[in-house]
């Protein structure tokens, strides 16, 4: 996702800054009464917000000697100011992660392609060789 995620992170920070109701909030649960666009935006905002979660968790565990709780960074529990700061920090950190992502993608591309081929071959064989209609009583 790379560069579009950087722009989305910046745009989400601006959107949350000026529109108080744009961030998913725990007080709005169970989210049964939202329209399709708002649900899509909430899912996309949560996905983009979680992109730097592994780096944050490692750094937090290292700096606090293992006393960090990753649930504190869930977007639905943040207030408006924390969410804006999180997305702005993410806008600054994501460009630094692009070389690492390119390196690992190129390094493990054969493994990823083999894993995908294995998954899809098992899926197709399960569909073709399904014996759920055979009754041997």
LOSE-200444 format. One record per residue (C-alpha): residue in one letter; x, y, z. Coordinates in steps of 0.05 Angstrom, whole numbers, padded with zeros to 5 digits, always signed. Last residue first. Layout:
AXYZ ...
This chain:
X-00505-00919+00086 X-00456-00892+00037 X-00482-00823+00019 X-00440-00781-00028 X-00464-00708-00035 X-00411-00681+00014 X-00356-00711-00027 X-00319-00648-00046 X-00264-00665-00094 X-00274-00605-00139 X-00283-00551-00085 X-00230-00579-00039 X-00183-00586-00098 X-00194-00514-00117 X-00181-00489-00046 X-00120-00534-00037 X-00092-00508-00103 X-00107-00437-00081 X-00070-00444-00015 X-00011-00480-00046 X-00005-00427-00100 X-00008-00372-00047 X+00046-00405-00005 X+00090-00415-00066 X+00081-00342-00085 X+00097-00318-00015 X+00158-00362-00010 X+00183-00338-00078 X+00171-00266-00059 X+00209-00272+00007 X+00270-00229-00008 X+00233-00182-00055 X+00178-00169-00004 X+00228-00164+00052 X+00270-00112+00017 X+00211-00072-00008 X+00180-00069+00062 X+00246-00048+00093 X+00255+00007+00041 X+00183+00031+00054 X+00188+00034+00130 X+00219+00104+00135 X+00162+00132+00093 X+00113+00103+00144 X+00143+00139+00205 X+00125+00212+00190 X+00054+00199+00168 X+00046+00151+00227 X+00066+00206+00274 X+00012+00250+00243 X-00038+00193+00248 X-00023+00181+00322 X-00023+00256+00338 X-00092+00264+00307 X-00117+00202+00344 X-00090+00227+00410 X-00123+00295+00400 X-00191+00265+00383 X-00194+00216+00441 X-00165+00146+00433 X-00204+00084+00453 X-00232+00068+00384 X-00163+00077+00353 X-00131+00022+00393 X-00065+00047+00421 X-00078+00031+00494 X-00091-00041+00473 X-00017-00049+00461 X-00001-00051+00535 X+00071-00034+00551 X+00106-00060+00614 X+00158-00101+00576 X+00220-00062+00598 X+00186+00005+00585 X+00232+00029+00528 X+00239-00039+00495 X+00166-00058+00500 X+00146+00010+00472 X+00195+00005+00415 X+00172-00065+00396 X+00098-00045+00402 X+00107+00018+00361 X+00143-00019+00306 X+00089-00073+00304 X+00032-00021+00307 X+00057+00022+00250 X+00004-00001+00201 X-00052-00004+00253 X-00079+00066+00240 X-00085+00051+00166 X-00128-00010+00181 X-00170+00027+00233 X-00182+00084+00185 X-00199+00036+00128 X-00249-00002+00172 X-00280+00063+00197 X-00284+00092+00127 X-00318+00029+00100 X-00368+00030+00158 X-00382+00104+00145 X-00393+00090+00071 X-00440+00032+00085 X-00486+00069+00132 X-00482+00067+00208 X-00539+00041+00252 X-00509-00025+00276 X-00445+00006+00303 X-00445-00034+00368 X-00415+00013+00393 X-00416+00089+00387 X-00384+00099+00456 X-00323+00059+00432 X-00309+00113+00380 X-00295+00109+00306 X-00265+00175+00284 X-00306+00220+00238 X-00351+00249+00293 X-00306+00306+00313 X-00295+00332+00243 X-00239+00384+00239 X-00180+00348+00271 X-00207+00279+00253 X-00207+00297+00179 X-00138+00328+00182 X-00108+00266+00216 X-00146+00221+00167 X-00117+00260+00108 X-00046+00250+00135 X-00056+00176+00145 X-00089+00169+00077 X-00029+00204+00045 X+00020+00156+00078 X-00025+00097+00062 X-00025+00117-00012 X+00052+00117-00010 X+00060+00046+00014 X+00000+00000+00000 
